[in-house]
Amino acid sequence: MDLVLLVCLSVYAVYCLIMIPIQYANIGETKKRFKKLNKSHNEIYDEMTFVEQQQQFNLQGNLMNLVPTLIATFIYKIKSKGRIELSP
């Protein structure tokens, strides 16, 4: 039983390590889209295609992605805190 648990936790750890960069890229692109369009959260999601909505739902709504999403969000906030935004 201990071996099965160890294998399952190892597989999930590898899954998390793979998903963190994917989640980070998704968070960055979503934030850029929000800034670029300057619309509310609901308006942007209403304008997305069905495929984009499903991709967002699967990346953000899956409980398996909770840990990678939290880690990627934390990394994104730390990295974006040091950036200086220059307006055109």
Secondary structure, 3 states (H helix, E strand, C coil): CHHHHHHHHHHHHHHHHHHHHHHHHHHHHHHHHHHHHCCCHHHHHHHCCHHHHHHHHHHHHCHHHHHHHHHHHHHHHHHHHCCCCCCC
